[in-house]
Amino acid sequence: MRVQLFCFSIFLIFIVSCRKALVPENRYPAFGQPQQSVQVKTNNLYFPDFNPEPPLTAVKQLRPSSAPQQKLQVVGNILFVPTKNGKIESYDLVKLQRINRYKIKAKIRANVTVAGKNLLVAKEYGAKSLVLLNPAKNKPVWSAKLGSIKSVPKTAGDRVFIASLYRGIFCLNLSTGEIQWQHKTASQLHTSPAVSPDRIYQITERGNLIALAADDGKIVWQTALLQPGLVDPVLTGDQLICATKNGKVFAISTDGKIDWQFRCRNIVRRAPAVSRTTVVVADEGGVIYALNRSTGRLLWCYDVGAIIGTNVVLGKKYIIIGTLEKKLLFVGLETGEVVWELELFGRVRTDPLPWHQYLIVGSEDNYIYVLREENR
């Protein structure tokens, strides 16, 4: 009898441990570079090959335990959803079903970045605020005490770059979690850095754009923008696009020179997106601006009549944004007109995420909508 109970206990432990895994061990072959790895490193949500023709229809509604955070991640066919009640949930996008969920201690909100076969989890607060998590075992590989973090971790090779709210910018070894350097700043860091192979670009609350050497964290140059930066700097080629609290948009070359600037009508709280020829910016009042990438000249502006809740996402032909009026909008990149809208049941604060022929949209009604063209 004791042997039977022991075997049954081992079986239960095995089942529970399997259920706890965000990604079971046999799913590891699906891992690799996230589909949006370039967009994550540069903060530029431009997807030139994404070209669906509206209207789109929902093929599945996934229900996380709470509203999703702003950033989703896809790697292979696995979607990772950090939620506002302190969980990370994983979904199979082929089967369109949840794999599992992982609870962060004390229900702390976090941002997530895929790093090889692991996840970098950056927590808003807590003693160990940056964790490299093995999703097959739900166990930390390492953790680091970096203070409160509101930014998204970035990777380059075997290094992790992260902006801490009060303690500056850190570079850590991805394999071991060892801090390689720390660059302290005089002001808070609410935004995520943009990363190139040899430079880290960060905008501070005091309105300074700084470029750091990736190897040692020393300042290469610093440009004063005179107003707080509220959104992530966008890196595209040899240029950075930045926006400040007073509604100014700057194009700055990667040597620190201001190429041009443009003034929006209202505060800019959402990151712009940049195509090969156009910079698209949305201000707090719901006005979208299309600017010539080389000169900053206004091509068109359009008031969508709604408060924009997401960063700007660009496909091949359309600007895609979510609003606090519970709508997903497709706006023509050439014309500036709203060509299609989808009314949801919650405010849209999660950045829309293209994945193959699908568009993944999170809403504050606690749903993830998987959309695709109606005629497919």
C-alpha positions in Angstrom: 0.0 0.0 0.0 2.8 2.4 0.9 4.5 1.6 -2.4 1.3 2.4 -4.3 0.9 5.7 -2.4 4.5 6.6 -3.0 4.2 5.9 -6.8 1.0 7.9 -6.9 2.6 10.8 -5.2 5.5 10.8 -7.6 3.0 10.7 -10.5 1.2 13.7 -9.1 4.4 15.6 -8.6 5.4 14.9 -12.2 2.0 16.1 -13.5 2.1 19.3 -11.4 5.6 20.0 -12.5 4.6 19.6 -16.2 1.7 21.9 -15.7 3.9 24.5 -14.1 6.2 24.8 -17.1 5.6 27.9 -19.2 7.2 26.0 -22.1 7.7 22.2 -21.7 11.2 20.9 -22.5 10.0 19.2 -25.7 8.9 22.6 -27.0 12.4 24.1 -26.9 13.1 23.4 -30.7 10.6 26.2 -31.4 12.8 28.7 -29.6 15.2 31.0 -31.4 15.3 34.7 -32.1 11.9 36.4 -31.4 10.2 37.3 -34.7 10.3 40.9 -33.6 13.9 40.9 -32.2 15.0 43.8 -34.4 11.9 45.8 -33.3 12.7 45.0 -29.6 16.3 46.2 -29.8 15.6 49.4 -31.8 12.2 50.3 -30.3 11.0 50.7 -33.9 7.7 48.9 -34.4 8.0 48.7 -38.2 7.0 45.5 -39.9 7.6 46.0 -43.6 6.3 42.6 -44.6 3.0 42.8 -42.7 0.4 43.6 -45.3 -3.1 42.4 -44.4 -6.1 44.0 -46.1 -8.9 45.0 -43.7 -11.4 44.0 -42.6 -9.9 41.6 -40.1 -11.8 39.1 -38.1 -11.1 37.3 -34.8 -10.2 33.7 -35.2 -9.6 33.2 -31.5 -10.0 35.1 -28.2 -7.4 34.1 -25.6 -8.3 34.9 -22.0 -5.3 35.7 -19.7 -5.9 36.1 -15.9 -5.8 39.9 -16.2 -5.2 42.7 -18.7 -1.9 42.3 -20.6 1.0 44.7 -20.2 2.0 46.9 -23.1 4.6 44.6 -24.7 3.9 41.0 -25.9 6.6 38.7 -27.3 6.4 35.9 -29.8 9.1 33.3 -30.5 8.5 30.4 -32.8 4.8 29.8 -32.4 4.8 30.7 -28.7 3.2 33.9 -27.4 4.3 35.3 -24.0 1.9 37.6 -22.2 3.0 39.5 -19.1 -0.2 40.5 -17.2 -1.0 43.4 -14.9 -1.7 41.0 -12.0 1.9 39.8 -11.9 1.8 36.7 -14.1 3.5 35.5 -17.3 1.3 33.4 -19.5 2.3 31.3 -22.6 0.1 30.4 -25.5 0.5 28.1 -28.5 -0.4 30.2 -31.6 -0.9 27.1 -33.8 -3.3 25.4 -31.5 -4.6 28.8 -30.2 -4.6 27.7 -26.6 -2.8 28.5 -23.4 0.2 26.4 -22.5 0.5 27.6 -18.9 1.1 30.6 -16.6 3.8 31.6 -14.2 3.2 33.6 -11.0 5.6 36.3 -10.1 6.1 36.6 -6.4 3.9 39.3 -4.7 2.1 39.8 -8.0 4.6 42.3 -9.3 4.1 43.6 -12.8 7.0 42.9 -15.2 8.3 43.3 -18.7 9.6 40.3 -20.6 12.2 39.7 -23.2 13.0 36.3 -24.8 16.7 35.5 -24.5 17.6 32.3 -26.2 15.8 29.5 -24.4 15.1 31.7 -21.4 13.1 34.7 -20.5 14.4 38.0 -19.0 11.9 39.3 -16.5 12.3 42.9 -15.4 10.1 43.7 -12.3 8.7 47.1 -11.4 9.9 46.6 -7.8 11.3 44.0 -5.5 14.7 43.0 -4.1 15.7 40.9 -7.2 14.2 43.0 -10.0 15.9 41.4 -13.0 15.6 37.6 -13.4 16.7 35.2 -16.1 13.9 32.5 -16.0 14.1 29.0 -17.4 10.5 28.6 -18.7 10.7 24.8 -18.9 11.5 24.5 -15.1 10.0 27.8 -13.9 13.2 28.4 -12.0 15.6 31.4 -12.1 18.9 30.8 -13.8 20.1 34.0 -12.0 18.7 37.2 -10.5 20.1 40.6 -9.9 19.4 43.5 -7.5 19.0 46.5 -9.7 16.2 48.5 -8.1 12.9 49.4 -9.6 12.6 48.8 -13.3 10.0 50.2 -15.7 11.9 49.5 -18.9 12.3 46.4 -21.2 15.5 44.4 -21.1 17.6 44.4 -24.3 20.1 41.8 -25.4 23.1 41.9 -27.7 25.2 38.8 -28.0 26.0 37.6 -24.4 25.1 40.9 -22.8 21.9 42.3 -21.3 21.2 46.1 -21.1 18.6 47.5 -18.8 17.6 50.9 -17.5 16.8 51.0 -13.8 14.4 53.7 -12.6 16.8 55.2 -10.0 20.1 53.5 -10.5 21.1 54.2 -14.1 21.9 51.8 -16.9 23.4 48.4 -16.4 25.2 45.9 -18.6 25.1 42.3 -17.3 26.5 39.0 -18.6 23.5 37.1 -20.0 24.9 33.7 -19.0 25.9 34.5 -15.4 24.0 37.7 -14.4 27.3 39.3 -13.4 27.2 43.1 -13.7 29.8 44.2 -16.2 29.3 47.9 -15.8 26.9 50.5 -14.4 26.3 54.0 -15.7 24.7 56.3 -13.1 22.4 59.1 -14.2 21.3 62.2 -12.4 17.7 61.7 -13.3 15.2 58.9 -13.4 14.9 56.5 -16.4 11.3 55.6 -17.3 12.1 54.6 -20.9 13.9 51.6 -22.5 17.2 52.0 -24.3 17.7 51.4 -28.0 20.6 49.0 -28.7 23.1 48.7 -31.6 26.1 46.4 -31.6 28.4 49.1 -30.2 26.2 51.8 -28.7 23.4 52.1 -26.1 21.0 55.1 -26.5 18.9 56.3 -23.6 16.7 59.3 -23.0 16.5 60.6 -19.5 13.7 62.3 -17.5 15.7 65.6 -17.7 15.7 65.5 -21.4 19.2 64.3 -22.3 19.8 61.8 -25.0 23.0 59.9 -24.1 25.0 57.5 -26.2 27.1 55.0 -24.2 29.8 52.6 -25.4 28.4 49.1 -25.2 31.8 47.7 -24.0 32.4 49.9 -20.9 29.3 52.2 -20.5 31.3 55.4 -20.9 29.6 58.4 -22.5 30.3 58.8 -26.2 28.2 61.9 -26.6 25.2 63.6 -25.0 22.6 65.9 -26.6 20.3 68.1 -24.5 16.7 68.1 -25.7 15.7 70.4 -22.9 12.4 68.6 -22.0 11.8 65.2 -20.3 11.7 62.2 -22.6 8.6 60.2 -22.0 8.9 57.6 -24.8 11.6 55.2 -25.9 14.1 56.5 -28.5 13.7 54.8 -31.8 16.9 53.7 -33.7 16.7 53.4 -37.4 19.8 53.1 -39.5 22.1 56.0 -38.6 19.4 58.1 -37.0 17.4 58.3 -33.7 13.9 59.6 -33.4 13.1 61.0 -30.0 10.0 62.9 -28.6 9.8 65.1 -25.5 7.1 66.3 -23.1 6.6 69.6 -24.9 5.5 67.7 -28.1 8.8 68.1 -30.0 10.1 65.4 -32.2 13.8 65.2 -32.9 15.8 63.4 -35.6 19.3 62.9 -34.2 22.2 61.3 -36.1 24.1 58.6 -34.3 27.0 61.0 -33.8 24.7 63.2 -31.6 23.9 66.0 -34.1 20.3 67.2 -34.4 19.2 66.8 -38.0 15.7 68.3 -37.7 12.9 68.9 -35.2 9.1 69.2 -35.4 6.5 70.5 -33.0 3.3 68.5 -32.4 0.2 70.1 -31.0 0.2 68.1 -27.8 2.4 66.0 -25.5 3.9 62.9 -27.1 3.5 59.9 -24.8 3.7 57.1 -27.4 6.8 56.0 -29.3 6.9 56.9 -33.0 7.5 54.4 -35.7 9.7 54.8 -38.8 9.5 53.3 -42.2 12.1 53.7 -45.0 10.8 57.2 -45.9 8.4 58.3 -43.2 8.3 59.0 -39.4 4.8 58.5 -37.9 4.1 60.2 -34.6 0.9 60.2 -32.5 0.3 62.9 -29.8 -1.8 62.8 -26.6 -4.7 64.6 -28.3 -5.2 61.9 -30.9 -3.5 63.6 -33.8 -1.3 61.5 -36.1 1.6 63.1 -38.0 3.5 61.7 -41.0 6.9 63.4 -41.4 9.5 63.1 -44.2 12.2 61.0 -42.6 15.0 63.0 -44.2 13.8 66.6 -43.6 11.1 66.4 -40.9 8.6 68.1 -43.3 5.0 67.5 -42.5 3.4 65.2 -45.1 0.0 65.1 -43.5 -1.7 65.1 -40.1 -5.1 63.6 -39.1 -7.1 63.8 -35.9 -8.6 60.3 -35.2 -10.8 61.8 -32.5 -9.6 59.4 -29.8 -6.9 59.2 -27.2 -4.2 56.8 -28.4 -3.3 54.1 -26.0 -0.5 52.2 -27.8 2.8 52.9 -29.5 2.6 53.4 -33.2 2.9 50.2 -35.2 3.7 50.3 -39.0 2.9 47.7 -41.6 3.6 47.9 -45.3 0.6 50.1 -46.0 -1.1 50.9 -42.7 -0.5 52.6 -39.4 -2.0 50.4 -36.6 -2.9 51.9 -33.3 -5.2 51.1 -30.3 -7.2 53.7 -28.5 -8.6 54.3 -25.0 -12.1 54.5 -26.7 -11.8 50.7 -27.1 -10.9 50.7 -30.8 -8.3 49.2 -33.0 -7.6 51.6 -36.0 -6.0 51.0 -39.4 -4.9 54.3 -40.9 -3.5 54.7 -44.5 0.2 55.4 -44.4 -0.1 57.5 -47.6 -3.4 59.2 -46.9 -3.7 59.6 -43.2 -7.4 58.5 -43.3 -8.9 55.8 -41.0 -9.7 53.0 -43.4 -11.0 50.5 -40.9 -11.8 50.2 -37.2 -12.7 47.4 -34.8 -14.6 48.1 -31.6 -13.5 45.9 -28.7 -14.8 45.7 -25.1 -11.9 47.3 -23.3 -9.3 50.0 -23.7 -6.4 49.1 -25.9 -3.1 49.8 -24.2 -1.1 46.8 -25.5 0.9 47.4 -28.7 -0.6 45.4 -31.6 1.8 42.6 -32.6 2.0 41.2 -36.2 2.7 37.5 -36.4 2.8 36.0 -39.9 -0.7 36.7 -41.4 -2.1 37.4 -37.9 -2.4 40.5 -35.8 -2.4 40.0 -32.0 -4.2 42.6 -30.0 -4.6 42.9 -26.2 -7.4 44.7 -24.5 -8.3 45.7 -20.9 -11.3 43.5 -21.1 -8.8 40.7 -20.2 -8.7 39.3 -23.7 -6.1 38.7 -26.4 -7.6 38.9 -29.9 -6.0 36.9 -32.7 -7.1 38.6 -35.9 -6.6 37.8 -39.6 -8.1 38.9 -43.0 -11.8 38.0 -43.3 -11.3 36.3 -46.8 -8.6 33.9 -45.6 
